[in-house]
Amino acid sequence: MTSRPHASLGRILDDLGSTLLDLVHGDPARPGDIGGVAIHDPLEEPVLAPHAIVLGVGVSSPVELLGSLGRSGAAALVLRAPVQRSAELAAASDESGVAVLALARGASWTQLAALLRSMLAEGDIGDAQPETLGGLPSGDLFAVANAVAALIDAPLTIEDRSSRVLAFSGRQDEADPSRVETILGRQVPERYTRLLTDRGVFRELYTSDDPVYIDPPDADFDDFLIPRVAVRVRAGDEFLGSIWAAVPGRLTPERAQALREGAKLVALHLLRIRAGADVERRLRGDLLATALEGGTGAREALSRLGLTGLPVVVLALATVHSGHTADAAVLSERQRLTDGLAMHLSAIHPRCAVALVGDVAYGLLPVSRAGEDQGIRVATDFLDRVGNRVPAFIGVGPVATDVAGLAAARANADRAVQVLRAGTAGDRRVARLADVYVDALVLELRDLVAAQGGQLTGPVALLAEYDAKHSTNLVETLRAWLDAFGDVIAASAAVHVHPNTFRYRLRRLTEIGGLDLADPDARFAAMLQLRVFPGH
């Protein structure tokens, strides 16, 4: 078995050049493997892996930044195109040893970060010893794409079952604008999938191992100019994805056979990636759980995660679905969100760790010692990106600097996300424990009372019983009055009755329940019961 080669700057430019990245200045053959991807933050001191690629989001004056990145050992700085070439920029690049790259218009920083992370060698945990498959590094789909493209002499993409682009070959500039749009979006646009579905292309593709030839449409698709040849990728009866090549015409029998053989090779690599991902997920989950528990193995687990000595903030991500048992769709959604959080955090710091433990995804993000605010920003940005299709919440723990602090930070994050998940904190989706402390106390008291079989007692119990028998609203009246701090006008407006009607109900509830509203202890007891038993 041979180890998979790490990605160099030259290889990244070979794979992503002309489509996503252009070399503005610098030496792409500079020795050294790329160690990670980081986003430049002008407000935070950079913490870079060796030979990192830095994404200069919003950077307009890179000359001074190049000097700082050079001292930090960065390999390249990516700026948004167009980049103004100048003698000053070239001199700063040469002096710092940091190459300057330009990100193509239309491509997002998130897309670039995802592509770069997919190309960088993993191997941070244990000794996976990846093998070669078909003479190519196991799981390196970009290398596979380039190899198959060379055999059929055409640029191609490798796509999954949902037409998402997993990898692509070089020479994409020979294709048409529709191919470039597909690669930039990492997804075949919906208008093309509808077209292919209507023409029966997918049906033919799914039912045969032979390549399917697709002519460009006659009209309404002026950016779909070059014919395509597609072949399915399968393992046994399981459809894994497909290969799509932009070709000048129909393939010769020899090249068609090469494409079929290429599909078999892609299937092997996809299976290897899936198996490796499953093993790594389980291992990271075990290590992260051990570190968070703070037991005897926590220090060793933290060391294997590469986080020893780093101050970290704990993020606890959960959906509204609680419990360890759930249907397949819920489990898949949890894993999708976990993978998304891992990608999001890895673009911020190369040594982050993310894993799904039970029904909560935990993220450990190295930060400065005043990093709680950074954790809030990062968590909010992530949930804004994933949207509201699946309601998700993140509890943020305090910064931990050692194993004991990590366990306490996890407990705080858990309590915060439990409140958010229960919906007692309003519209909040991200919170620290300090933000929802009262709600957390009430929730814990509610659980304790429920476990002990507690019930309403005293005046509130009498009012609830009277309401049930006479269909009145005395408990609602009491709750509104307490919430309004005794302001009858505000309380009556909250329950949509006239103030005089509200005053009458208030007198009735004091008579029926024997509640002394002038007694602060009585008010507190009533308010606490109404919080602990919210259904009454």
BELVEN-V727207 format. One record per residue. PSI is psi in whole degrees, 0 to 359 (NA if undefined). BURIAL is b if it has 9 or more other C-alpha atoms within 8 Angstrom, else e. Layout:
psi=PSI burial=BURIAL
psi=PSI burial=BURIAL
This chain:
psi=146 burial=e
psi=151 burial=e
psi=148 burial=b
psi=133 burial=b
psi=143 burial=e
psi=158 burial=e
psi=127 burial=b
psi=168 burial=b
psi=322 burial=b
psi=318 burial=b
psi=321 burial=e
psi=318 burial=b
psi=325 burial=b
psi=319 burial=e
psi=322 burial=b
psi=351 burial=b
psi=153 burial=b
psi=335 burial=e
psi=313 burial=b
psi=318 burial=b
psi=141 burial=b
psi=143 burial=b
psi=116 burial=b
psi=312 burial=b
psi=147 burial=b
psi=176 burial=b
psi=106 burial=e
psi=343 burial=e
psi=10 burial=e
psi=130 burial=e
psi=153 burial=e
psi=133 burial=e
psi=144 burial=b
psi=127 burial=b
psi=348 burial=b
psi=180 burial=b
psi=136 burial=b
psi=150 burial=b
psi=128 burial=b
psi=129 burial=b
psi=113 burial=e
psi=345 burial=e
psi=353 burial=e
psi=144 burial=e
psi=127 burial=e
psi=139 burial=e
psi=101 burial=e
psi=143 burial=b
psi=160 burial=b
psi=134 burial=b
psi=45 burial=b
psi=154 burial=b
psi=125 burial=b
psi=127 burial=b
psi=111 burial=b
psi=68 burial=b
psi=119 burial=b
psi=6 burial=e
psi=124 burial=e
psi=340 burial=e
psi=87 burial=e
psi=350 burial=e
psi=310 burial=b
psi=323 burial=e
psi=325 burial=e
psi=321 burial=b
psi=316 burial=b
psi=318 burial=e
psi=325 burial=b
psi=320 burial=b
psi=335 burial=e
psi=0 burial=e
psi=21 burial=b
psi=154 burial=b
psi=324 burial=b
psi=153 burial=b
psi=127 burial=b
psi=127 burial=b
psi=156 burial=b
psi=130 burial=b
psi=149 burial=e
psi=145 burial=e
psi=125 burial=e
psi=113 burial=e
psi=135 burial=e
psi=160 burial=e
psi=324 burial=e
psi=318 burial=e
psi=317 burial=b
psi=319 burial=b
psi=318 burial=e
psi=322 burial=b
psi=316 burial=b
psi=317 burial=b
psi=321 burial=e
psi=339 burial=b
psi=14 burial=b
psi=120 burial=b
psi=150 burial=b
psi=124 burial=b
psi=157 burial=b
psi=129 burial=b
psi=128 burial=b
psi=148 burial=b
psi=142 burial=e
psi=340 burial=e
psi=141 burial=b
psi=159 burial=e
psi=325 burial=e
psi=318 burial=e
psi=314 burial=b
psi=316 burial=b
psi=319 burial=b
psi=317 burial=b
psi=315 burial=e
psi=318 burial=b
psi=324 burial=b
psi=338 burial=e
psi=337 burial=b
psi=144 burial=b
psi=139 burial=e
psi=245 burial=e
psi=23 burial=e
psi=341 burial=e
psi=126 burial=b
psi=196 burial=e
psi=88 burial=e
psi=333 burial=e
psi=63 burial=e
psi=145 burial=b
psi=176 burial=b
psi=143 burial=b
psi=120 burial=b
psi=27 burial=e
psi=4 burial=e
psi=151 burial=b
psi=131 burial=b
psi=128 burial=b
psi=357 burial=e
psi=87 burial=b
psi=332 burial=b
psi=319 burial=b
psi=321 burial=b
psi=316 burial=b
psi=317 burial=b
psi=322 burial=b
psi=314 burial=e
psi=322 burial=b
psi=323 burial=b
psi=324 burial=e
psi=325 burial=b
psi=359 burial=b
psi=51 burial=e
psi=143 burial=b
psi=143 burial=b
psi=166 burial=b
psi=150 burial=b
psi=125 burial=b
psi=152 burial=b
psi=190 burial=b
psi=339 burial=b
psi=18 burial=e
psi=28 burial=b
psi=139 burial=b
psi=119 burial=b
psi=325 burial=b
psi=164 burial=b
psi=157 burial=b
psi=177 burial=b
psi=184 burial=b
psi=24 burial=e
psi=344 burial=b
psi=345 burial=e
psi=348 burial=e
psi=191 burial=b
psi=175 burial=b
psi=330 burial=e
psi=325 burial=e
psi=317 burial=b
psi=318 burial=b
psi=320 burial=b
psi=317 burial=b
psi=318 burial=b
psi=323 burial=b
psi=354 burial=b
psi=23 burial=b
psi=136 burial=b
psi=125 burial=b
psi=148 burial=b
psi=326 burial=e
psi=330 burial=e
psi=322 burial=e
psi=323 burial=b
psi=317 burial=e
psi=313 burial=e
psi=324 burial=b
psi=314 burial=b
psi=327 burial=e
psi=0 burial=e
psi=15 burial=e
psi=314 burial=b
psi=321 burial=e
psi=316 burial=e
psi=321 burial=b
psi=319 burial=b
psi=340 burial=e
psi=5 burial=e
psi=149 burial=e
psi=355 burial=e
psi=146 burial=e
psi=144 burial=b
psi=127 burial=b
psi=133 burial=b
psi=117 burial=b
psi=149 burial=e
psi=148 burial=b
psi=155 burial=e
psi=324 burial=e
psi=170 burial=e
psi=358 burial=e
psi=70 burial=e
psi=356 burial=e
psi=0 burial=e
psi=91 burial=b
psi=336 burial=e
psi=138 burial=b
psi=159 burial=b
psi=151 burial=b
psi=129 burial=b
psi=148 burial=b
psi=142 burial=b
psi=156 burial=b
psi=121 burial=b
psi=160 burial=b
psi=105 burial=b
psi=235 burial=e
psi=359 burial=e
psi=124 burial=e
psi=119 burial=b
psi=331 burial=b
psi=208 burial=b
psi=163 burial=b
psi=134 burial=b
psi=122 burial=b
psi=137 burial=b
psi=115 burial=b
psi=154 burial=b
psi=339 burial=e
psi=190 burial=e
psi=147 burial=e
psi=150 burial=b
psi=159 burial=e
psi=324 burial=e
psi=317 burial=e
psi=327 burial=b
psi=319 burial=b
psi=322 burial=e
psi=323 burial=b
psi=321 burial=b
psi=316 burial=b
psi=323 burial=e
psi=324 burial=b
psi=323 burial=b
psi=320 burial=b
psi=318 burial=b
psi=320 burial=b
psi=317 burial=b
psi=316 burial=b
psi=321 burial=b
psi=319 burial=b
psi=321 burial=e
psi=320 burial=b
psi=315 burial=b
psi=317 burial=e
psi=317 burial=e
psi=321 burial=e
psi=320 burial=e
psi=316 burial=e
psi=315 burial=e
psi=321 burial=b
psi=315 burial=b
psi=318 burial=e
psi=314 burial=e
psi=321 burial=b
psi=316 burial=b
psi=316 burial=b
psi=317 burial=b
psi=318 burial=b
psi=318 burial=b
psi=317 burial=b
psi=320 burial=b
psi=332 burial=b
psi=336 burial=e
psi=21 burial=b
psi=201 burial=e
psi=331 burial=e
psi=5 burial=b
psi=319 burial=b
psi=318 burial=b
psi=319 burial=e
psi=318 burial=b
psi=323 burial=b
psi=317 burial=b
psi=335 burial=b
psi=354 burial=b
psi=25 burial=e
psi=8 burial=b
psi=131 burial=b
psi=359 burial=e
psi=132 burial=e
psi=130 burial=b
psi=151 burial=b
psi=141 burial=b
psi=127 burial=b
psi=131 burial=b
psi=112 burial=b
psi=127 burial=b
psi=154 burial=b
psi=178 burial=b
psi=339 burial=e
psi=117 burial=e
psi=168 burial=e
psi=158 burial=e
psi=341 burial=e
psi=129 burial=e
psi=166 burial=e
psi=172 burial=e
psi=323 burial=e
psi=319 burial=e
psi=316 burial=b
psi=318 burial=b
psi=321 burial=e
psi=320 burial=e
psi=315 burial=b
psi=324 burial=b
psi=316 burial=e
psi=323 burial=e
psi=314 burial=b
psi=321 burial=e
psi=319 burial=e
psi=321 burial=b
psi=316 burial=b
psi=319 burial=b
psi=314 burial=b
psi=326 burial=b
psi=335 burial=b
psi=346 burial=b
psi=319 burial=b
psi=131 burial=b
psi=343 burial=b
psi=18 burial=b
psi=162 burial=b
psi=133 burial=b
psi=137 burial=b
psi=154 burial=b
psi=119 burial=b
psi=109 burial=b
psi=236 burial=e
psi=16 burial=b
psi=133 burial=b
psi=123 burial=b
psi=138 burial=b
psi=134 burial=b
psi=115 burial=b
psi=115 burial=b
psi=133 burial=b
psi=178 burial=b
psi=171 burial=e
psi=339 burial=e
psi=51 burial=e
psi=3 burial=b
psi=318 burial=b
psi=322 burial=e
psi=320 burial=b
psi=319 burial=b
psi=315 burial=b
psi=315 burial=e
psi=316 burial=b
psi=317 burial=b
psi=317 burial=b
psi=320 burial=e
psi=313 burial=b
psi=328 burial=b
psi=324 burial=e
psi=320 burial=e
psi=343 burial=e
psi=192 burial=e
psi=9 burial=e
psi=320 burial=e
psi=110 burial=e
psi=123 burial=e
psi=154 burial=b
psi=153 burial=b
psi=124 burial=b
psi=137 burial=b
psi=122 burial=b
psi=167 burial=b
psi=166 burial=b
psi=131 burial=b
psi=137 burial=b
psi=355 burial=b
psi=180 burial=b
psi=316 burial=b
psi=317 burial=e
psi=330 burial=b
psi=318 burial=b
psi=319 burial=b
psi=321 burial=e
psi=322 burial=b
psi=318 burial=b
psi=319 burial=b
psi=316 burial=b
psi=321 burial=b
psi=316 burial=b
psi=320 burial=b
psi=314 burial=b
psi=333 burial=b
psi=319 burial=b
psi=315 burial=b
psi=318 burial=b
psi=327 burial=b
psi=346 burial=e
psi=17 burial=e
psi=1 burial=e
psi=26 burial=b
psi=224 burial=e
psi=7 burial=e
psi=140 burial=e
psi=341 burial=b
psi=136 burial=b
psi=150 burial=b
psi=164 burial=b
psi=323 burial=b
psi=331 burial=e
psi=333 burial=e
psi=32 burial=b
psi=316 burial=b
psi=316 burial=e
psi=323 burial=b
psi=318 burial=b
psi=316 burial=e
psi=319 burial=b
psi=318 burial=b
psi=322 burial=e
psi=321 burial=b
psi=316 burial=b
psi=320 burial=e
psi=315 burial=e
psi=319 burial=b
psi=319 burial=e
psi=331 burial=e
psi=6 burial=e
psi=29 burial=e
psi=154 burial=e
psi=167 burial=e
psi=142 burial=e
psi=169 burial=e
psi=210 burial=e
psi=320 burial=b
psi=322 burial=b
psi=319 burial=b
psi=319 burial=b
psi=318 burial=b
psi=320 burial=b
psi=319 burial=e
psi=318 burial=b
psi=318 burial=b
psi=324 burial=e
psi=325 burial=e
psi=6 burial=e
psi=43 burial=e
psi=183 burial=e
psi=42 burial=e
psi=322 burial=b
psi=318 burial=b
psi=320 burial=e
psi=316 burial=b
psi=316 burial=b
psi=316 burial=b
psi=319 burial=b
psi=318 burial=b
psi=318 burial=b
psi=331 burial=e
psi=11 burial=b
psi=39 burial=e
psi=5 burial=e
psi=104 burial=e
psi=321 burial=b
psi=311 burial=e
psi=319 burial=e
psi=318 burial=b
psi=324 burial=b
psi=324 burial=b
psi=328 burial=e
psi=7 burial=b
psi=47 burial=e
psi=164 burial=e
psi=146 burial=e
psi=324 burial=b
psi=321 burial=e
psi=320 burial=e
psi=319 burial=b
psi=322 burial=b
psi=315 burial=e
psi=323 burial=b
psi=317 burial=b
psi=319 burial=e
psi=318 burial=b
psi=330 burial=b
psi=325 burial=b
psi=314 burial=e
psi=318 burial=e
psi=347 burial=b
psi=33 burial=e
psi=124 burial=b
psi=100 burial=e
psi=348 burial=e
psi=349 burial=e
psi=116 burial=e
psi=325 burial=e
psi=321 burial=e
psi=319 burial=b
psi=317 burial=b
psi=317 burial=e
psi=318 burial=e
psi=316 burial=b
psi=319 burial=b
psi=317 burial=e
psi=321 burial=b
psi=330 burial=b
psi=320 burial=e
psi=329 burial=b
psi=73 burial=b
psi=342 burial=e
psi=351 burial=e
psi=NA burial=e
